[in-house]
Amino acid sequence: MTDLQEAMKKLVLARLEMLPNNKKMSIGSSGEFSRDEMIEHVKKGDALGKKIIEIEMEFLQALKKRALYG
């Protein structure tokens, strides 16, 4: 894993850990997952964990673009 990938993983884990314990999210056709389930998938680095990282990073990029363009 590259330094950038490790940094993205840490960032996403920190964001997920801030969610309430009872928070659930639907991830496309993969189903609905609790905060703790999402954290476990990201830590494992499996396909769903990688998808969660991708979704979170796209969200952060969108926030960045909106912030820069007012």
Summary of the structure (lengths in Angstrom):
residues: 70
radius of gyration: 12.6
end to end distance: 34.9
largest distance: 37.3
contacts: 165
relative contact order: 0.15
helix: 71%
strand: 9%
